Amino acid sequence: MSFTYIASAADWARIAPELVLAGVALLILLVDLLLPQTGAVPRERGAANFFVLPLLALLGVLGALAATIVLFVVGDGQRAFFGLVGSDWGSLYAYLAILSAAGLGIIFSPAYLKRLKLVHQGEYYALFLAATLGMMLLAAATSFMTLFLGLETLSLALYILCGFVTRRQSSQEAGMKYFLLSSFASAFLLYGVALIYGATGTTRFGARGTSAFPGVLQFLQAHPQSTTLLLIGIGLLTVGFAFKVSAIPFQMWTPDVYEGAPAPVTAFMSVGTKAAALVAFARVFAVVLEPVAADWQAVVWALAVLTMVGGNLLALVQRNAKRLLAYSSVAHAGYLLIGVVVGGATGLAAILFYLLCYAFLNAGAFGALSALERLDNSGCDREDLRGLWFRRPWLAGFLAFFLLGLAGFPPMAGFAAKYYLFFAALQGGHPELLLIGVLTSVLGMYYYLRLIAAMFMEPAREVQAGSLEVTPALAMAGAGAGAGVAPRVSGPLGRAASTHTGGASTGAAVAVKTAAQATTRRAPEVEQAPETREQATEEGALAGSSLSWTTWLGLGLAALGALALGTVLPFWLVDLALKAAATL
């Protein structure tokens, strides 16, 4: 038996967004080789790299977005390459969230990379687009083989991006942790795929409402009884997907990776990975495995409840803003799993719309933190954010806006997203999920508001020097030295000074040294005005940088998108999501 298949022009047109990203990623690597080199180090690049390469990457994202809109308007919605990749409205809707996160992450990157003096620009943006390509392929997968290919494409790129700051130990640790734990999760998922193939005889999902490409869905509709092989396969798939969406108890990698990775990468992966994985999760479970929903629905219900409750409780005790947002991301994954449990067009539409709203809010929040993050990965603790309003009011305002949106306050996108998701839970016959979701959302407001209160209502951090008991003695020593008198200092310092016959000169030398130490240690104590050294070291990310406008542009676009999705666009995008959900 032989099989011959030739791809048609229509097949290539259906994956036009992916082709645009792949082409631009290769172009970036080529342009990186041609740009002039400056500096003593061969890999050190000139100023052009911090503008030309991100501009090319952003144009690639905009080109993919334009191709997505064209497919919305004139696309046929059919599957490409013998039913392996979908171009339906559900996949295209997921592209909007993924590309929005990728575009914002790229805009936040130039100022961050220049401040940290990271010179490998070409690799960074090529990997960024490769990860975006993998996410889009995962969201559009209509076969388990394509699903695994997209999953590994995005994962391999993110492994490197998470550990991109090689001088930072936490960044390398984040990349290694993500690599090891993600590899285990991929193995679970692949083994589950193999068992489902053994139980059904196919790896294609199968088109809903048609027999053009029969797959697992058609097999389960004809044989609704579950076999042991199928149940084990579904269980392994659940583990693999739960890891990718950061569902409890498979969330252990999320806070460490989000904290250690570069902030623009975290902004991108926290949204893009979740969007792609949730769409694939919903397509596999709520559509393909819908005939055997009784076998998996209770497990996903428990995952949703554990993730909503656990994510919010764990976020309560966090003092680092990136870790807090990581556990917030875990909680939002629990909310999104409500849509998987509900299923149907209503549940799937709620997932799609929630992901689009979440893209602008979460990417914006991490983008604001990228302006504060230092080379040693500090600057994002709650202590560092105290009094931020008095030092950098615009940055504090943007961060507070995004935190309020994530908490669900109107008129930001978070309120509209949660409203439609909880409405889907009620309409789908799960009022208990609605109640748990509302209560955990109220709990989540506490840690968001606590961080906002630290920025707006608490004074800036002060370094205390009073803990050094010898400081008064050292100050007296300095005074004595100024008067030409050898002071009497108790303790080892005094004994060392008194053992010499030339006590005056020796004491003066010791006094000068200790006075300088006392001055150095006491200096931070009096720096309580807004114009402190923190402006140069902690929040000086944007000040004096020729690329600061890119960060402000990203924050403005994220805020505008979050506001529009919470006020005007829901009336149109929710209807579009309902139509898109029907095509998954």
C-alpha positions, -999 to +999 in steps of 0.1 A: +000+000+000+014+034-010+004+069-002+013+100-022+003+135-012+012+168-028+006+200-010-016+225-029-014+263-030-045+264-007-026+244+019+002+269+021-022+298+021-040+283+051-008+285+072+003+319+059+008+334+094+032+307+103+051+311+070+055+348+076+070+342+111+093+315+098+106+337+070+112+367+091+130+346+118+155+335+091+158+370+078+167+383+112+195+358+115+208+369+081+205+406+089+223+401+122+253+388+103+254+418+079+250+445+105+283+464+113+302+453+143+316+478+167+337+473+198+367+451+208+346+420+212+336+403+179+300+396+191+296+432+204+272+450+181+265+487+174+234+507+182+217+496+150+211+461+165+189+476+192+166+491+166+168+472+133+164+437+146+134+444+169+119+464+141+122+434+118+107+411+145+078+434+151+071+437+113+071+399+112+044+398+140+024+425+122+027+406+090+014+374+106-014+394+122-023+408+088-023+373+073-046+362+102-071+390+094-070+381+057-078+344+066-107+357+088-121+375+058-114+354+028-102+321+042-121+289+036-117+276+071-106+242+059-078+220+073-044+220+056-020+192+048-044+163+049-062+174+081-031+181+102-034+219+107-065+239+111-073+274+096-107+276+113-119+307+131-111+292+165-074+288+156-073+323+141-089+338+172-062+322+193-036+337+169-048+372+179-039+365+216-006+349+208+005+376+183-006+404+207+016+389+234+045+384+210+043+420+197+042+435+232+071+413+243+092+424+214+084+461+221+095+457+257+128+440+247+151+467+232+153+489+263+157+459+285+184+442+265+204+475+261+202+482+298+215+447+306+241+450+278+229+417+261+245+417+227+231+385+211+202+404+195+197+382+164+194+350+183+170+366+208+145+378+183+147+347+161+140+325+191+111+349+200+095+343+166+103+306+167+084+303+200+055+323+186+054+299+156+053+269+179+025+284+199+004+291+168+010+256+155+000+242+188-032+262+189-041+252+153-031+215+156-058+191+144-036+160+148-017+147+178+015+147+157+011+184+148+003+192+184+035+176+197+055+193+170+041+227+180+047+220+216+083+211+212+090+240+188+078+266+214+095+247+243+129+245+227+129+282+220+117+291+255+143+270+272+170+292+257+151+325+261+146+318+298+183+313+304+193+341+280+209+363+307+240+341+311+255+363+338+225+358+360+224+325+379+186+327+384+181+330+347+202+299+340+184+281+368+150+291+352+161+277+318+173+244+333+142+239+355+119+246+326+139+222+304+138+194+329+102+196+341+089+204+306+107+174+292+090+151+317+056+167+309+062+162+271+071+126+278+038+121+296+019+137+268+036+118+241+030+085+259-006+094+262-008+101+225+007+067+218-019+050+239-048+069+223-034+059+189-033+023+201-069+025+213-084+044+183-060+036+154-056+073+144-038+104+155-061+129+137-086+147+158-114+144+133-135+173+120-167+181+140-198+176+119-181+162+089-164+129+078-139+146+055-110+137+078-122+109+102-102+107+134-105+101+171-138+119+174-155+098+148-141+066+164-154+076+198-188+085+184-190+050+169-175+033+200-185+053+230-174+027+255-140+034+271-112+009+271-084+007+297-059+018+271-080+049+262-084+058+299-047+056+306-040+077+276-065+104+286-049+104+321-014+110+307-027+137+283-043+154+313-009+155+331+009+169+301-016+196+294-020+205+331+018+211+333+017+234+303-012+255+316+003+256+351-025+238+368-021+227+404-004+203+414+018+207+383+026+244+388+059+240+407+080+253+378+060+285+372+072+309+399+108+300+396+108+302+358+088+334+357+111+351+383+144+340+367+136+346+330+141+380+315+110+401+321+100+406+284+103+368+279+081+362+310+055+387+296+054+368+264+055+332+277+030+338+305+004+346+279+014+329+247+021+295+262-011+296+282-032+306+252-018+279+229-020+252+255-055+261+267-068+261+231-052+228+225-065+215+258-100+226+250-100+213+215-088+178+226-110+174+257-141+195+250-144+185+213-124+154+204-130+135+237-165+149+242-182+115+236-163+101+267-166+133+288-179+113+318-145+097+321-124+130+324-148+158+334-145+152+371-107+152+370-106+185+351-133+199+375-110+191+404-080+206+386-099+238+381-110+241+417-075+233+431-059+257+407-083+286+415-080+281+452-043+272+454-031+298+430-047+326+449-037+313+484+000+309+473+000+344+458-010+358+492+024+351+507+046+363+479+067+394+483+083+394+449+061+409+422+071+385+395+064+355+417+031+370+427+021+374+391+033+338+385+008+325+411-018+349+397-012+332+364-018+299+380-051+312+394-061+325+360-054+290+345-080+277+370-106+302+358-099+291+322-103+254+330-139+263+339-145+267+302-130+233+295-154+217+320-184+236+306-175+228+270-198+236+241-198+268+222-203+289+253-175+275+273-150+275+244-160+311+234-154+322+270-119+307+269-111+325+236-123+359+248-106+355+282-073+347+266-074+378+244-082+400+274-055+383+295-029+389+269-029+427+272-032+427+310-005+402+319+019+413+293+015+449+304+021+440+340+053+422+333+063+449+308+061+474+336+083+452+358+108+449+330+116+486+335+125+479+371+144+447+368+182+448+373+209+426+361+210+406+393+172+400+390+164+423+419+142+454+418+108+436+418+104+428+454+077+445+474+103+465+493+117+478+460+082+489+449+074+509+480+069+545+472+072+539+435+045+565+429+067+592+443+097+582+422+082+571+389+045+581+389+038+570+353+053+536+358+034+531+390+002+542+373+006+517+345+014+488+368-016+497+391-038+498+360-028+463+349-031+449+384-066+463+388-075+447+355-062+413+365-082+416+397-113+421+377-122+457+383-143+475+356-139+490+331-107+470+323-107+438+303-104+416+333-140+423+344-155+415+310-134+383+307-144+370+341-180+380+336-184+360+304-165+330+318-186+329+350-218+334+329-207+303+308-203+283+340-238+292+351-253+286+317-234+253+314-249+239+346-220+244+370-231+271+395-206+257+420-177+267+397-193+301+394-194+305+432-158+293+437-146+315+409-162+346+424-149+339+459-114+333+448-115+364+426-124+384+457-095+367+475-072+377+447-081+413+450-063+414+483-028+407+470-032+430+440-044+458+461-016+452+487+010+457+460-008+488+448-009+501+483+029+496+486+035+517+456+011+546+464+007+546+502+040+535+517+073+554+520+103+545+500+126+518+513+153+531+537+185+513+545+191+512+583+226+515+597+217+515+633+222+478+636+260+484+637+268+489+673+302+503+666+289+532+645+288+558+673+323+549+684+335+552+648+319+586+645+337+597+677+369+584+662+364+605+632+358+636+654+389+629+674+410+625+643+397+659+631+409+675+663+443+658+662+436+638+693+439+601+695+404+590+705+397+562+729+377+535+712+366+504+730+369+469+717+394+454+693+398+486+673+408+505+705+432+479+715+449+478+681+453+516+682+467+517+717+494+491+712+516+514+692+538+542+707+529+564+678+493+564+689+485+598+675+494+590+639+481+555+641+449+566+658+444+593+631+449+568+604+424+544+619+400+573+626+401+584+590+394+550+577+366+543+602+351+577+596+349+570+559+333+536+567+308+553+590+300+579+563+295+552+537+272+532+559+252+561+571+248+576+537+216+557+527+200+566+560+195+602+550+186+595+514+148+597+520+139+623+494+123+612+461+155+621+443+175+592+458+200+568+443+172+544+437+163+565+406+196+556+391+199+520+402+164+506+408+140+526+387+165+541+363+157+516+337+140+541+314+159+573+324+186+583+300+180+555+276+175+563+239+152+533+237+129+543+266+102+552+242+097+516+232+088+506+268+063+534+270+049+525+237+044+489+248+027+500+281+005+524+262-006+498+237-013+472+264-033+497+285-053+508+254-060+472+244-071+463+280-094+493+282-109+487+247-115+450+255-133+460+287-156+487+272-163+487+235-149+455+218-167+429+239-200+436+221-183+424+189-155+401+200-178+379+221-200+372+191-169+365+171-157+341+198-190+322+197-187+317+159-150+308+163-158+282+191-182+264+168-154+257+144-129+242+168 
